[in-house]
Amino acid sequence: MGSFDGNDLSALIKLGGAGQIFTALVYPYIRHAVFNWYADVKKLTPLNQEIAKTYGRYIVGLNFAFGLICVLFADALRDGSELAVALTGLIAAYWVGKVITQFAYSPMYRIPSRPLFRWGGYGMNALFGFFAILFTFVFVRNLMSHYGS
């Protein structure tokens, strides 16, 4: 088996992008079917309902946008340019933050016991971990390339 090269990394970035698009597409279903989110949001004041809905849209939008950028511009995201450093740093921070909050707050909620939801939760956590590791790796690689280390 050959050494790990830029084409391999581009393929991983594209895979990560496809996974992020998947999370954006499945997130509304999870909010509704798994967490009954809209019923909880209705308990809030109208202003707070709109704030919560806006944050939900931001999550979906960022996941989709990050995914699309990764699928379309994988080579540019690994080229060590200033923009590659900045963007992969942002994506890495986003997913590392998601992983941290996912595990910090997980004792506060329960996934319904249906096998689809339980295994789906494991799968989503694995995806989040993959995104955090992948984009942290790409960010560090870009930093080292950009600053000549």
C-alpha positions as CSV (number, residue, x, y, z in Angstrom):
1,M,0.0,0.0,0.0
2,G,1.4,3.4,-1.0
3,S,2.1,6.3,1.3
4,F,-0.6,8.8,2.2
5,D,-0.6,11.6,-0.3
6,G,-2.6,14.7,-1.2
7,N,-5.1,12.8,-3.3
8,D,-5.9,10.5,-0.4
9,L,-6.4,13.6,1.8
10,S,-8.6,15.2,-0.8
11,A,-10.7,12.0,-0.9
12,L,-11.0,12.1,2.9
13,I,-12.0,15.8,2.8
14,K,-14.7,15.0,0.2
15,L,-15.9,12.1,2.3
16,G,-16.1,14.4,5.3
17,G,-18.0,16.9,3.2
18,A,-20.5,14.3,2.1
19,G,-20.9,13.4,5.8
20,Q,-21.5,17.0,6.8
21,I,-24.2,17.3,4.0
22,F,-25.8,14.1,5.4
23,T,-25.9,15.6,8.9
24,A,-27.6,18.7,7.5
25,L,-30.2,16.6,5.7
26,V,-31.0,14.3,8.6
27,Y,-30.9,16.9,11.4
28,P,-34.5,18.2,10.9
29,Y,-35.7,14.6,11.1
30,I,-33.7,14.0,14.3
31,R,-35.1,17.1,15.9
32,H,-38.6,16.1,15.1
33,A,-38.7,12.3,15.5
34,V,-36.1,11.7,18.2
35,F,-36.2,14.7,20.4
36,N,-39.7,16.1,19.8
37,W,-37.9,19.5,19.6
38,Y,-40.8,21.5,18.2
39,A,-43.1,20.6,21.1
40,D,-40.4,21.9,23.5
41,V,-39.8,25.0,21.5
42,K,-43.6,25.8,21.6
43,K,-43.2,26.2,25.4
44,L,-40.9,29.2,24.9
45,T,-42.0,32.8,24.5
46,P,-42.5,33.8,20.8
47,L,-39.1,35.7,20.7
48,N,-37.2,32.7,22.2
49,Q,-39.0,30.4,19.8
50,E,-37.7,32.3,16.9
51,I,-34.2,32.4,18.4
52,A,-34.2,28.6,18.9
53,K,-35.5,28.1,15.3
54,T,-32.8,30.4,14.0
55,Y,-30.0,28.6,15.8
56,G,-31.4,25.3,14.4
57,R,-31.3,26.8,10.9
58,Y,-27.7,28.0,11.5
59,I,-26.7,24.5,12.4
60,V,-28.2,23.0,9.3
61,G,-26.9,25.8,7.1
62,L,-23.3,25.5,8.5
63,N,-23.2,21.7,8.2
64,F,-24.5,21.9,4.6
65,A,-22.2,24.8,3.7
66,F,-19.1,23.2,5.2
67,G,-20.0,20.0,3.4
68,L,-20.5,21.6,0.1
69,I,-17.2,23.6,0.4
70,C,-15.4,20.3,1.2
71,V,-16.9,18.4,-1.7
72,L,-16.3,21.2,-4.2
73,F,-12.9,22.5,-3.0
74,A,-11.1,19.7,-1.3
75,D,-7.8,20.3,-3.0
76,A,-7.9,24.0,-2.0
77,L,-8.6,23.1,1.6
78,R,-5.4,21.2,1.8
79,D,-3.0,23.5,-0.1
80,G,-1.6,25.4,3.0
81,S,-2.8,28.8,1.8
82,E,-3.9,31.4,4.4
83,L,-7.6,30.7,3.4
84,A,-7.1,27.0,3.8
85,V,-5.6,27.5,7.3
86,A,-8.5,29.8,8.2
87,L,-11.3,27.7,6.8
88,T,-10.0,24.3,8.1
89,G,-9.4,25.9,11.4
90,L,-13.0,27.1,11.5
91,I,-14.4,23.7,10.5
92,A,-12.1,21.9,13.0
93,A,-13.2,24.3,15.8
94,Y,-16.8,23.8,15.0
95,W,-16.7,20.0,15.1
96,V,-14.3,19.8,18.1
97,G,-16.8,22.1,19.9
98,K,-19.7,19.9,18.8
99,V,-18.0,16.8,20.1
100,I,-17.2,18.4,23.5
101,T,-20.7,19.7,23.9
102,Q,-22.2,16.4,22.7
103,F,-20.4,14.5,25.5
104,A,-20.7,17.3,28.1
105,Y,-24.5,17.4,27.8
106,S,-25.2,13.8,27.0
107,P,-26.0,12.9,30.6
108,M,-28.9,15.4,30.4
109,Y,-30.9,13.6,27.7
110,R,-31.8,10.2,26.6
111,I,-32.1,8.9,23.1
112,P,-35.3,6.9,22.7
113,S,-34.7,3.2,23.0
114,R,-35.8,2.2,19.5
115,P,-32.8,0.5,17.8
116,L,-32.8,2.9,14.9
117,F,-32.4,5.9,17.2
118,R,-29.9,4.2,19.5
119,W,-27.6,3.0,16.6
120,G,-28.2,6.3,14.8
121,G,-26.9,8.1,17.8
122,Y,-23.8,6.0,17.8
123,G,-23.4,6.7,14.1
124,M,-23.8,10.4,14.4
125,N,-21.3,10.6,17.3
126,A,-18.9,8.6,15.2
127,L,-19.4,11.1,12.3
128,F,-18.9,14.0,14.6
129,G,-15.7,12.5,15.9
130,F,-14.5,11.7,12.4
131,F,-15.1,15.4,11.4
132,A,-13.3,16.7,14.4
133,I,-10.2,14.5,13.9
134,L,-10.1,14.9,10.1
135,F,-10.4,18.7,10.1
136,T,-8.1,19.1,13.0
137,F,-5.5,17.0,11.1
138,V,-6.0,19.1,7.9
139,F,-5.8,22.3,9.9
140,V,-2.5,21.4,11.6
141,R,-1.1,20.1,8.3
142,N,-2.1,23.4,6.6
143,L,-0.5,25.4,9.5
144,M,2.7,23.5,9.2
145,S,2.7,23.9,5.4
146,H,1.9,27.6,5.5
147,Y,4.5,28.4,8.2
148,G,7.1,26.1,6.8
149,S,7.5,23.7,9.8
